Amino acid sequence: MPERPVREIMTRSAMACCAPDDTVEVACRKMDEGCCGSVLVCEGERLVGIFTERDLVRRVIAKGMDPKSTPVRAVMTIDPVTIAPDAPVREAIRIMDEGSFRYLPVVEGGKLVGIVSARDLPYEEIGKMARMLELEHTLAERIW
């Protein structure tokens, strides 16, 4: 049985997006309106960054920055890790686990086409991969 591609689980329409020069406050409003925990930062159709709830806490609030005047460009994750829509779902799971990501942008031909959230990942696939992921964690701990 062929592996299911990322395009089958990714979100296309409900992506929250903003421009790099938008303020953190604007980005947070977009997250609130979209009921999501991240904003994809784009210049046209090109993804240049991602701003998440975690970034808000660690890079803005904890540092005493003003959300009304801080541009997203100053606190976003630049050039985030992405995945292609035809990549297997298990690759998305591996990437998200390895990087401790809750959101993984989907890019095709240099254009943003969707996003995978941790909530989108099929539990069945995660379960099948559990032993392998656990082994990778153990090996990584030994290396450190």
N, C-alpha and C positions, 0 to 999 in steps of 0.2 A: 504494500500500500504506500503510495507516495506521501511524502510529508506535506502537511498543510502549510501554505505560504503565509507570510505576515499579512499580505493584503486582505486575507479573510478575517483577521481579528482587529486590524487597525481602525482607528476612528478617522473619518475624513472630514465630515461636516462640522463637528463641534470643536474644532481646534481654535483655541484662543491665541490670537496673534497681535503683536504690536511692533512698532518701529523702534530702532535703537535709541532715538532721542526722546521717546515718550518717557514720562516720569514713572517711578515705581508706583506711585498712587494710581496712575492710569492702568498700569499692568495689573495691579491688584484688583481694580474694578472689573477688568476683563476676566480675571480668574473667577471672581464672584459671580458675574453674569453667566459665565459658562459652566459654573459648578465644577471647576477643575482646579488642580493644584499646580499648573504650570502655564506659562505663556511662551509661545514660540516667537523669537525675535527675528524679523525678516526685513530684508531690503528687497522690495518687489516680491518675487517668488523664491528668492534665494535665502535659505536659512543661515543666519549669522550667529545665533545664540539661543539660549534657553534660560528663562528666569523661573525659578520654582519657589514654593513656599519655604523650602529649606534655605534658599538664597536670601529670601526676605528676612528670615530669623537671623542667620549667621552673618550676612554681609551688609544688612541695612540696620535692623533694630539693635543687634548686639554691638554694632559699631557707632551707634548714636547718630546715624545719618537721617536726614529729613526725607521721607518718601515723597513729599510734595515738590521737592526741588532736585532730587537725585535722578539722573537719567538712567534708564535700564542698562544702557551700554556700560556704565561704570560698575555694575554689580552682577551682570549676567555671566553665565558660563559661555565662553567664546568657543565657536566651532565645536559644538557638542558631538559626541559619538552618534552615528546614525546607522540605519539599516535600510536595505533595499526591500521593496515590496514583495519581490519574488524569493527572498531569503526564507529558509524554513523557520517556523515558529520556535523550534528548539534553539536556534541560533539567537533569537531575540531573548529567550529566557537566559541563555548562557551569558550574553552581553550584559543584561540588566543585573543578573546576580553578581557577576564579576566586578562591575562598577558600582554596585549598590544604587542603581538608578531606579527610580519609580516611573520615569518617562523616557521613551526612546523615539525620537523623530524618525519618520520614514521619508527617504529622499530617493527620487528617481530622475536620472538625467540632470542632476544639479538642482532640481525643483522639489520643494516640500510637497508631499502628497498625503501625509497622514501622520498619526502619532499612535504609539502603543503605550498604554498605561499598565501598571502592574495589575490593575483590576481587569484588564482585557485578557491576561494570560490564562489559558485553559488549565485548570487544576490537574486534569488528567495528564497533560504533558509534563507539568512540573513534577508530579508524582513519579512518572516514568524516569525522570532525570535526577531524582533526589539523591540516589547513591553516588552518581557521578559528580554532582555539585558538592556533596559532602566531602568526597575525596579531593576535589580541587581545593576546597577550603583548608583541609588538613595539610596538603602539600604547600599551599601558600603560607600557612602559619610556620611551617618548618623552615621555609626559605628566609622568612623575616627573623 
